[in-house]
Amino acid sequence: MKTIKQLIQKIKDAKVFGNENLSVLHLTYDSRAIGEGSMFFAIKGTQTNGHHFIDEVISKGVAAIVCEVMPNKIDESVTYILVKNSTEAMALIAAEFYDHPSQKIKIIAVTGTNGKTTVATLLFRLFCSFGHHVGLLSTVQNQIDEEIIPATHTTPDSIKINELLELMVERGCEYCFMEASSHAIDQNRVKGLRFEGIIFTNLTHDHLDYHLTFDNYIKAKKKLFDEANSDAFALVNKDDRNGLVMMQNTKATRYTYSLKAMADFKGKIIESDFNGMLLNINEDEAWFRLVGNFNAYNLLAVYGAAFLCGKSKLDIITHLSKIESVKGRFDYCRSSNGIIGIIDYAHTPDALKNILTTINEIRTGNEQLITIVGCGGNRDAAKRPVMADVASELSTRVIFTSDNPRNEDPEMILDEMQKGVKPIHYKKTLRVSDRKEAIKNAVSIAQKGDIILLAGKGHEDYQDIKGVKHHFDDKEILTEMFHLMSK
């Protein structure tokens, strides 16, 4: 239990109106979660403004309110803390409230457009195999050793992050591997955390609905490196032109990985098929159970981070070569009559291009590559025609379908996607807005040896339609269709 005075000690220019010696029992930015001794953070979000709920939280007995603008009506029973930035204040106060757990555990953060989940999860599994107690904060799930805690965001809010980190420390965790999304960095969710290391995977077209410009997107990612401690390491993909940009102003010790250039961690794919790849890393060769050029980069990032955390080359190679792919990332299945199904989270043009290129490099060319793909509603609309262009260019057949339409009309999303299809590819495309019907359609036209790629949702087990999440699992549906076909 800490007082307001103790909690705000690291917030510059904070002004307190009321009792600064008041003890705080609970932190929240959700007006519905007010309890005895609660401190409420009035956050100006993209959808709502927490300042509009100040009267409501006062009526529920809130103890303290952190805000950027003082309300017109002051309640004498409440202590107000006026700050310049509520999200930054929330992160710094959360770190203090939970007694700075990030200083008691080694946190490795992974940022970039694609590969964050795979790299963070592989690191988690690798260090589990080494015998460490470890934590994971990822898109798929949050985890403390064997205990799984469902994830609702790529990166949780700053209160939840510190709460989870404190729990990891209590459980004896030595490491935490976490994804750091551009939204989270921009919204100060990781502010005040101490990182052992930061990994940059790549940067491609995504999230411009939020960041508006690609330059803003770059700056959001770069902020993580700019604020890194001098005793941390920064490990970046040298083959991405933004990799070295990330490190321009960092105080962290700099390292690189690459498939194409000289780097601290250099890799080369020797051979590859649908079961994995033979990869040379810093002159050591091993067979890994992951597939594709993009996963070679992910493996290099994991190898480099583990080495920088003090693990030996032999131990890393030995343990890493035994680890399976991450759920929803090149998730592989096969029907009884030899049709190959691949489920992948690829939801950006670059990610889709990577996986399609990988499949085309492995397949013989005598079989069909049937791609099922859609685009999410209420998200970056500019990538929709680009996704369709990539899919139609690199596939034998393409079925455009619904992803998570959210509050948009799925047919309107498909209209925007089809604008990206070149006339030469019109005949190979089909649109079926019902995702289950699209999968059924693909299975019905597939022959022995053909490959069906289900892209966009990966690990997700739902479809978000008009604010309601309906159960929908791509792999589950595809497996069901394979089974029906075999009867």
C-alpha positions as CSV (number, residue, x, y, z in Angstrom):
1,M,0.0,0.0,0.0
2,K,1.4,3.4,-1.0
3,T,0.4,7.0,-0.7
4,I,-0.3,9.3,-3.6
5,K,2.8,11.3,-2.7
6,Q,4.9,8.1,-3.1
7,L,3.2,7.0,-6.3
8,I,3.7,10.3,-8.2
9,Q,7.3,11.0,-7.2
10,K,8.7,10.3,-10.7
11,I,6.0,12.3,-12.6
12,K,7.3,15.8,-13.5
13,D,5.0,18.8,-13.0
14,A,2.3,16.7,-11.3
15,K,0.0,19.0,-9.3
16,V,-2.0,17.5,-6.4
17,F,-5.3,19.0,-5.2
18,G,-6.3,17.3,-2.0
19,N,-4.7,14.8,0.4
20,E,-1.4,13.6,-1.0
21,N,-0.9,11.3,2.0
22,L,-4.0,9.3,1.0
23,S,-3.3,5.5,0.6
24,V,-4.2,4.0,-2.8
25,L,-5.5,0.4,-2.8
26,H,-6.3,-0.1,-6.5
27,L,-5.5,1.4,-9.9
28,T,-7.9,1.5,-12.9
29,Y,-8.8,3.4,-16.0
30,D,-12.1,1.6,-16.3
31,S,-15.0,3.5,-14.7
32,R,-16.8,0.2,-14.2
33,A,-14.0,-1.1,-11.9
34,I,-14.0,1.5,-9.1
35,G,-13.7,0.2,-5.6
36,E,-12.6,1.4,-2.2
37,G,-9.3,3.3,-2.4
38,S,-9.3,3.3,-6.2
39,M,-7.2,5.7,-8.2
40,F,-8.9,6.4,-11.6
41,F,-6.9,7.5,-14.7
42,A,-8.8,9.7,-17.1
43,I,-7.4,8.6,-20.4
44,K,-8.1,10.3,-23.7
45,G,-8.4,7.3,-26.0
46,T,-9.2,6.8,-29.7
47,Q,-12.8,5.8,-28.9
48,T,-13.6,7.3,-25.5
49,N,-12.4,10.1,-23.2
50,G,-12.0,9.1,-19.6
51,H,-12.6,12.7,-18.5
52,H,-16.2,12.2,-19.4
53,F,-16.6,9.6,-16.7
54,I,-15.2,11.6,-13.8
55,D,-18.7,12.3,-12.3
56,E,-19.5,8.6,-12.5
57,V,-16.4,7.5,-10.7
58,I,-16.9,10.1,-8.0
59,S,-20.4,8.8,-7.4
60,K,-18.9,5.3,-7.0
61,G,-16.6,6.6,-4.2
62,V,-13.3,6.9,-6.1
63,A,-10.4,8.1,-3.8
64,A,-8.2,9.8,-6.4
65,I,-8.4,10.9,-10.0
66,V,-5.4,11.4,-12.4
67,C,-6.4,13.8,-15.2
68,E,-5.1,16.1,-17.9
69,V,-7.9,18.7,-17.4
70,M,-9.4,19.6,-14.1
71,P,-13.2,19.2,-14.0
72,N,-15.4,22.3,-13.6
73,K,-16.9,20.9,-10.4
74,I,-14.5,19.9,-7.7
75,D,-15.5,17.3,-5.1
76,E,-13.7,17.9,-1.8
77,S,-13.8,14.2,-0.9
78,V,-11.6,13.4,-3.9
79,T,-7.9,14.0,-4.5
80,Y,-7.0,15.2,-8.0
81,I,-3.6,14.8,-9.7
82,L,-3.2,17.0,-12.7
83,V,-0.7,15.7,-15.2
84,K,0.4,16.5,-18.8
85,N,-0.1,13.0,-20.0
86,S,-2.4,10.5,-18.3
87,T,-1.1,7.4,-20.1
88,E,2.5,8.2,-19.1
89,A,1.4,8.9,-15.5
90,M,-0.5,5.6,-15.4
91,A,2.6,3.7,-16.5
92,L,4.9,5.3,-14.0
93,I,2.4,5.1,-11.2
94,A,1.7,1.4,-12.0
95,A,5.5,0.6,-11.9
96,E,5.7,2.3,-8.5
97,F,2.5,0.7,-7.1
98,Y,3.8,-2.8,-7.9
99,D,7.3,-1.9,-6.6
100,H,9.1,-1.9,-10.0
101,P,8.9,-5.6,-10.9
102,S,10.7,-4.9,-14.2
103,Q,13.9,-4.3,-12.2
104,K,13.6,-7.8,-10.7
105,I,13.2,-9.8,-13.8
106,K,15.0,-9.8,-17.2
107,I,12.6,-8.6,-19.9
108,I,13.2,-9.1,-23.6
109,A,10.9,-7.0,-25.7
110,V,10.2,-7.9,-29.4
111,T,8.9,-5.2,-31.7
112,G,8.3,-5.0,-35.5
113,T,5.4,-5.6,-37.9
114,N,5.7,-9.4,-38.4
115,G,7.3,-12.1,-36.3
116,K,6.8,-10.6,-32.8
117,T,4.6,-13.5,-31.6
118,T,6.9,-16.2,-33.0
119,V,10.1,-14.7,-31.6
120,A,8.7,-14.1,-28.2
121,T,7.0,-17.5,-28.0
122,L,10.1,-19.4,-29.2
123,L,12.3,-17.5,-26.7
124,F,9.8,-18.5,-23.9
125,R,9.8,-22.2,-25.0
126,L,13.6,-22.2,-25.4
127,F,14.2,-20.8,-21.9
128,C,11.6,-23.2,-20.5
129,S,13.7,-26.0,-22.0
130,F,16.8,-24.6,-20.3
131,G,15.0,-25.1,-17.0
132,H,14.2,-21.4,-16.2
133,H,11.0,-20.1,-14.7
134,V,9.8,-17.7,-17.4
135,G,6.9,-15.5,-18.4
136,L,5.3,-14.6,-21.7
137,L,3.2,-11.6,-22.8
138,S,2.0,-12.2,-26.4
139,T,-0.8,-11.8,-28.8
140,V,-1.8,-15.5,-28.5
141,Q,-1.6,-15.7,-24.7
142,N,0.1,-14.5,-21.5
143,Q,1.8,-17.3,-19.6
144,I,3.7,-17.9,-16.4
145,D,5.5,-21.2,-16.7
146,E,2.7,-23.7,-17.4
147,E,-0.2,-21.4,-16.4
148,I,-1.9,-19.7,-19.3
149,I,-3.6,-16.3,-18.9
150,P,-5.8,-15.3,-21.8
151,A,-4.6,-12.3,-23.8
152,T,-6.9,-9.5,-25.0
153,H,-4.3,-7.2,-26.6
154,T,-0.9,-7.7,-28.3
155,T,0.5,-5.7,-25.3
156,P,-1.6,-5.3,-22.2
157,D,-2.2,-1.9,-20.5
158,S,0.5,-0.6,-18.2
159,I,-1.4,-1.6,-15.0
160,K,-1.9,-5.1,-16.2
161,I,1.7,-5.4,-17.4
162,N,3.1,-4.5,-14.0
163,E,0.6,-6.7,-12.2
164,L,1.6,-9.7,-14.4
165,L,5.3,-8.9,-14.0
166,E,4.9,-8.7,-10.2
167,L,3.2,-12.1,-10.3
168,M,6.1,-13.5,-12.4
169,V,8.6,-12.2,-9.8
170,E,6.5,-13.8,-7.0
171,R,6.6,-17.1,-8.9
172,G,10.4,-16.9,-9.3
173,C,10.5,-16.1,-13.0
174,E,14.0,-15.1,-14.2
175,Y,12.9,-13.9,-17.7
176,C,9.9,-12.4,-19.4
177,F,9.5,-12.3,-23.1
178,M,7.0,-9.8,-24.4
179,E,5.7,-8.3,-27.6
180,A,5.8,-4.5,-27.8
181,S,3.3,-3.3,-30.4
182,S,3.5,0.2,-31.9
183,H,0.2,1.0,-30.3
184,A,1.5,0.0,-26.9
185,I,4.7,2.0,-27.3
186,D,2.8,5.1,-28.5
187,Q,0.3,4.9,-25.7
188,N,3.1,4.6,-23.1
189,R,2.0,1.1,-22.0
190,V,5.7,0.0,-21.6
191,K,6.9,3.4,-20.2
192,G,9.0,3.0,-17.0
193,L,9.9,-0.7,-17.7
194,R,13.5,-1.8,-17.6
195,F,14.5,-4.0,-20.5
196,E,17.3,-6.5,-20.6
197,G,17.1,-6.5,-24.4
198,I,15.0,-5.2,-27.4
199,I,14.6,-7.1,-30.7
200,F,13.5,-5.5,-34.0
201,T,12.1,-7.9,-36.6
202,N,11.0,-5.8,-39.6
203,L,8.8,-2.9,-40.5
204,T,6.2,-3.0,-43.3
205,H,2.8,-1.5,-44.2
206,D,0.4,-1.8,-41.2
207,H,-1.6,0.1,-38.6
208,L,-1.8,3.3,-40.7
209,D,-5.4,3.7,-39.6
210,Y,-3.9,4.5,-36.2
211,H,-0.5,6.1,-37.0
212,L,-1.7,7.9,-40.1
213,T,1.7,8.0,-41.7
214,F,4.5,5.5,-42.1
215,D,6.9,8.0,-40.5
216,N,4.8,8.0,-37.3
217,Y,4.8,4.2,-37.4
218,I,8.6,4.2,-37.6
219,K,8.9,6.7,-34.7
220,A,6.6,4.7,-32.5
221,K,8.8,1.6,-32.9
222,K,12.0,3.6,-32.6
223,K,10.9,5.1,-29.3
224,L,11.5,1.8,-27.6
225,F,15.1,1.9,-28.6
226,D,15.5,5.6,-27.9
227,E,14.5,5.0,-24.3
228,A,16.5,1.8,-23.7
229,N,19.0,1.7,-20.8
230,S,22.7,1.7,-21.5
231,D,23.0,-1.8,-20.0
232,A,20.5,-3.3,-22.4
233,F,21.2,-4.9,-25.7
234,A,19.5,-3.9,-29.0
235,L,19.3,-6.7,-31.6
236,V,18.0,-5.7,-35.1
237,N,17.3,-7.3,-38.5
238,K,20.1,-5.8,-40.6
239,D,18.3,-6.8,-43.8
240,D,15.4,-4.6,-43.1
241,R,16.3,-1.0,-44.1
242,N,14.7,0.3,-40.9
243,G,16.9,-2.0,-38.7
244,L,19.8,0.4,-38.4
245,V,17.4,3.4,-38.1
246,M,16.1,1.9,-34.9
247,M,19.5,2.0,-33.3
248,Q,20.5,5.5,-34.3
249,N,20.0,7.1,-30.9
250,T,19.9,4.2,-28.6
251,K,22.1,3.9,-25.5
252,A,21.9,0.1,-25.7
253,T,24.7,-2.1,-27.0
254,R,24.1,-2.8,-30.7
255,Y,23.9,-6.2,-32.4
256,T,22.6,-7.3,-35.8
257,Y,21.3,-10.5,-37.5
258,S,21.1,-11.2,-41.2
259,L,20.6,-13.7,-44.0
260,K,22.2,-11.4,-46.6
261,A,25.0,-9.4,-45.1
262,M,27.8,-9.6,-42.5
263,A,26.3,-9.5,-39.1
264,D,26.8,-10.6,-35.5
265,F,24.4,-13.5,-36.1
266,K,24.6,-14.6,-39.7
267,G,22.3,-17.3,-41.2
268,K,21.9,-19.2,-44.4
269,I,19.2,-21.6,-45.5
270,I,20.8,-24.8,-46.8
271,E,17.5,-26.7,-47.7
272,S,13.8,-26.4,-46.9
273,D,10.6,-28.3,-47.2
274,F,7.1,-28.4,-45.5
275,N,8.6,-30.1,-42.4
276,G,11.3,-27.6,-41.7
277,M,14.7,-26.3,-42.8
278,L,18.4,-26.9,-42.6
279,L,19.9,-23.6,-41.4
280,N,23.5,-22.5,-40.9
281,I,23.9,-20.0,-38.0
282,N,27.4,-18.7,-37.4
283,E,28.9,-21.7,-39.1
284,D,26.8,-24.2,-37.1
285,E,24.2,-26.3,-39.0
286,A,21.0,-27.8,-37.6
287,W,17.6,-28.9,-38.8
288,F,14.8,-26.7,-37.4
289,R,11.1,-27.5,-37.4
290,L,10.0,-24.1,-38.7
291,V,9.5,-23.4,-42.4
292,G,10.4,-20.4,-44.7
293,N,12.7,-17.5,-45.1
294,F,10.8,-15.4,-42.6
295,N,11.2,-18.1,-39.9
296,A,14.9,-18.2,-40.6
297,Y,14.9,-14.5,-39.5
298,N,12.9,-15.4,-36.5
299,L,15.3,-18.2,-35.5
300,L,18.3,-15.8,-35.9
301,A,16.6,-13.3,-33.6
302,V,16.0,-16.0,-31.0
303,Y,19.5,-17.4,-31.3
304,G,21.0,-14.0,-31.0
305,A,18.9,-13.0,-28.0
306,A,19.7,-16.3,-26.2
307,F,23.4,-15.9,-26.8
308,L,23.3,-12.3,-25.5
309,C,21.6,-13.6,-22.4
310,G,24.6,-15.8,-21.8
311,K,23.6,-19.2,-23.3
312,S,26.2,-21.3,-25.2
313,K,25.9,-21.8,-29.0
314,L,25.7,-25.6,-28.6
315,D,22.9,-25.4,-26.0
316,I,20.9,-22.9,-28.1
317,I,21.1,-25.0,-31.3
318,T,20.4,-28.2,-29.5
319,H,17.3,-27.0,-27.7
320,L,16.0,-24.7,-30.4
321,S,16.1,-27.4,-33.1
322,K,13.5,-29.4,-31.0
323,I,10.9,-26.7,-30.7
324,E,7.7,-26.8,-32.8
325,S,6.2,-23.9,-34.7
326,V,3.9,-21.5,-32.9
327,K,0.1,-22.0,-33.1
328,G,-1.4,-20.3,-36.1
329,R,2.0,-19.6,-37.7
330,F,2.5,-21.9,-40.7
331,D,0.2,-24.3,-38.8
332,Y,0.3,-27.5,-41.0
333,C,-2.3,-30.2,-41.5
334,R,-3.1,-32.8,-44.2
335,S,-6.3,-34.5,-45.4
336,S,-6.5,-38.3,-45.8
337,N,-6.2,-37.9,-49.5
338,G,-3.1,-35.7,-49.4
339,I,-4.4,-32.1,-49.6
340,I,-2.1,-29.9,-47.5
341,G,-3.7,-27.2,-45.3
342,I,-1.7,-24.3,-43.9
343,I,-3.1,-21.9,-41.3
344,D,-1.2,-18.6,-40.8
345,Y,-1.8,-15.3,-39.1
346,A,-0.4,-13.4,-42.1
347,H,-2.6,-10.2,-42.1
348,T,-0.2,-7.7,-43.7
349,P,0.9,-7.6,-47.4
350,D,4.5,-8.4,-46.5
351,A,3.6,-11.3,-44.2
352,L,1.2,-12.7,-46.9
353,K,3.9,-12.3,-49.6
354,N,6.5,-14.1,-47.3
355,I,4.3,-17.1,-46.7
356,L,3.2,-17.4,-50.3
357,T,6.7,-17.1,-51.6
358,T,7.8,-19.8,-49.1
359,I,5.1,-22.2,-50.3
360,N,6.0,-21.5,-53.9
361,E,9.6,-22.2,-53.3
362,I,8.9,-25.5,-51.7
363,R,6.0,-26.8,-53.9
364,T,6.7,-28.5,-57.3
365,G,4.5,-26.3,-59.3
366,N,2.3,-29.2,-60.5
367,E,-0.2,-28.6,-57.7
368,Q,-2.7,-25.8,-57.0
369,L,-2.0,-23.2,-54.4
370,I,-5.4,-22.1,-53.2
371,T,-5.4,-19.0,-50.9
372,I,-8.3,-17.9,-48.7
373,V,-7.8,-14.4,-47.4
374,G,-9.7,-11.4,-46.1
375,C,-9.0,-8.1,-44.4
376,G,-10.2,-6.9,-40.9
377,G,-12.9,-4.3,-40.6
378,N,-12.2,-0.9,-38.9
379,R,-8.5,-1.3,-39.5
380,D,-6.0,0.1,-42.1
381,A,-8.1,0.1,-45.3
382,A,-5.2,1.1,-47.5
383,K,-3.7,-2.4,-47.3
384,R,-6.8,-4.2,-48.6
385,P,-6.1,-3.9,-52.4
386,V,-2.5,-4.6,-51.8
387,M,-3.3,-7.8,-49.9
388,A,-5.6,-8.9,-52.8
389,D,-2.8,-8.1,-55.4
390,V,-0.3,-10.1,-53.5
391,A,-2.7,-13.1,-53.1
392,S,-3.7,-13.1,-56.7
393,E,-0.2,-12.7,-58.0
394,L,1.3,-15.6,-56.0
395,S,-1.6,-18.1,-55.9
396,T,-3.1,-20.5,-58.4
397,R,-6.6,-19.7,-57.1
398,V,-7.8,-17.1,-54.6
399,I,-11.0,-16.9,-52.5
400,F,-11.6,-13.5,-50.9
401,T,-13.6,-13.8,-47.8
402,S,-14.5,-12.2,-44.4
403,D,-11.9,-11.9,-41.7
404,N,-13.0,-10.0,-38.6
405,P,-15.5,-7.5,-40.2
406,R,-16.2,-5.8,-36.9
407,N,-18.6,-2.9,-37.6
408,E,-18.0,-2.9,-41.4
409,D,-20.0,-4.6,-44.1
410,P,-17.9,-7.6,-45.3
411,E,-19.0,-7.1,-48.9
412,M,-17.7,-3.5,-48.9
413,I,-14.3,-4.8,-47.6
414,L,-14.3,-7.3,-50.4
415,D,-15.1,-4.6,-52.9
416,E,-12.0,-2.7,-51.7
417,M,-9.8,-5.7,-51.9
418,Q,-10.8,-6.6,-55.4
419,K,-9.7,-3.2,-56.7
420,G,-6.2,-4.5,-56.2
421,V,-6.6,-7.4,-58.5
422,K,-4.9,-7.0,-61.9
423,P,-7.2,-7.9,-65.0
424,I,-4.9,-10.8,-65.9
425,H,-5.8,-12.4,-62.6
426,Y,-9.6,-11.9,-62.6
427,K,-10.4,-15.4,-63.6
428,K,-8.5,-17.0,-60.8
429,T,-10.3,-15.1,-58.1
430,L,-13.6,-15.7,-56.3
431,R,-15.4,-14.0,-53.5
432,V,-17.4,-15.8,-50.8
433,S,-18.0,-13.6,-47.8
434,D,-19.0,-16.4,-45.5
435,R,-15.7,-17.7,-44.2
436,K,-16.9,-21.2,-43.5
437,E,-18.4,-21.5,-47.0
438,A,-15.1,-20.1,-48.4
439,I,-13.2,-22.9,-46.7
440,K,-15.7,-25.5,-47.9
441,N,-15.4,-24.1,-51.4
442,A,-11.6,-24.4,-51.4
443,V,-11.7,-28.0,-50.1
444,S,-14.2,-29.0,-52.8
445,I,-12.0,-27.7,-55.7
446,A,-8.7,-29.1,-54.2
447,Q,-7.1,-32.3,-55.5
448,K,-4.5,-34.6,-54.0
449,G,-1.3,-32.7,-53.4
450,D,-2.9,-29.2,-53.6
451,I,-2.2,-26.7,-51.0
452,I,-4.8,-24.6,-49.2
453,L,-3.5,-21.5,-47.4
454,L,-5.9,-20.0,-44.8
455,A,-4.5,-16.6,-44.1
456,G,-5.2,-13.7,-41.7
457,K,-6.6,-15.2,-38.5
458,G,-4.1,-17.8,-37.4
459,H,-4.5,-18.6,-33.7
460,E,-7.7,-16.6,-33.3
461,D,-10.7,-18.8,-32.4
462,Y,-13.4,-16.2,-33.1
463,Q,-14.9,-13.8,-35.7
464,D,-15.6,-10.3,-34.5
465,I,-19.0,-9.3,-36.1
466,K,-20.8,-6.1,-35.0
467,G,-19.0,-6.1,-31.7
468,V,-19.8,-9.8,-30.9
469,K,-17.2,-12.5,-30.9
470,H,-18.5,-15.7,-32.5
471,H,-16.5,-18.9,-32.1
472,F,-14.6,-19.6,-35.3
473,D,-11.3,-21.5,-35.6
474,D,-9.8,-21.8,-39.1
475,K,-7.9,-25.0,-38.3
476,E,-11.0,-26.6,-36.7
477,I,-13.2,-25.8,-39.7
478,L,-10.6,-26.9,-42.2
479,T,-10.1,-30.2,-40.4
480,E,-13.8,-30.7,-40.3
481,M,-14.1,-30.1,-44.0
482,F,-11.2,-32.6,-44.6
483,H,-13.0,-35.2,-42.5
484,L,-16.4,-34.7,-44.4
485,M,-14.6,-35.0,-47.7
486,S,-13.0,-38.3,-46.7
487,K,-16.4,-40.0,-46.1
